Amino acid sequence: MPEKSVPSFVGMTPSGDVELGRVQLAPEVLEVIIGIATNEVKGVASTQGNFTTGVAEKFGKVVHGKGVKTEWSEDGLTIDVYCTIEYGYPVPIVAMEIQKQVRHAVYHMTSLETKEVNVHITGIQFETETV
């Protein structure tokens, strides 16, 4: 598995030439921000995780960063979100809202600009009947 590079950016310096130091952002933190922003969009049923996140959830752990992949390049930050939407919601509108919400959350919480936010709809969740 390729190792994730840890992005870093220098925070604002106070008046004068005094530097406070370097701020490093762990990729997992960014994935959690993106996962929470995605799940807040109306029409998103869930994000698509893998086997290990499924096992962790069976034991009661909440995994906020599941279904999110981030990639850093010289051009900027590329985000891929894999999710399932609820039946009855228009796919293009939900996907566009996910892109807006993720871009907004990442910028306002980390001051990082995103190059791309790619939304992958992996399924549609239908209403389940209760008996």
Long-range contacts (C-beta under 8 A, 24 or more apart in sequence): 4-70, 5-72, 7-72, 7-77, 7-112, 9-111, 9-112, 25-110, 25-112, 27-70, 28-65, 30-70, 30-106, 30-110, 30-112, 31-64, 31-65, 31-68, 31-70, 32-64, 32-65, 33-105, 33-106, 33-109, 33-110, 34-65, 34-68, 34-70, 34-79, 34-81, 34-102, 34-105, 34-106, 35-63, 35-64, 35-65, 35-66, 35-67, 35-68, 36-64, 36-105, 37-98, 37-101, 37-102, 37-104, 37-105, 37-106, 38-67, 38-68, 38-81, 38-83, 38-98, 38-101, 38-102, 39-64, 40-101, 41-94, 41-97, 41-98, 41-101, 42-89, 42-94, 42-97, 43-85, 43-86, 43-89, 43-93, 43-94, 43-97, 44-83, 44-84, 44-85, 44-86, 44-94, 44-98, 45-83, 45-84, 45-85, 45-86, 45-125, 46-83, 46-84, 46-125, 47-81, 47-82, 47-83, 47-84, 48-82, 48-83, 48-84, 48-120, 48-122, 48-123, 73-115, 75-115, 76-113, 76-114, 76-115, 77-106, 77-112, 77-113, 77-114, 77-115, 78-114, 78-115, 78-116, 78-118, 79-106, 79-114, 79-116, 79-117, 79-118, 80-118, 80-120, 81-117, 81-118, 81-119, 81-120, 82-120, 82-122, 83-119, 83-120, 83-121, 83-122, 84-121, 84-122, 84-123, 84-124, 84-125, 85-121, 85-123, 85-124, 85-125, 86-124, 86-125, 87-124, 87-125, 87-126, 87-127, 91-121, 94-121, 95-119, 95-121
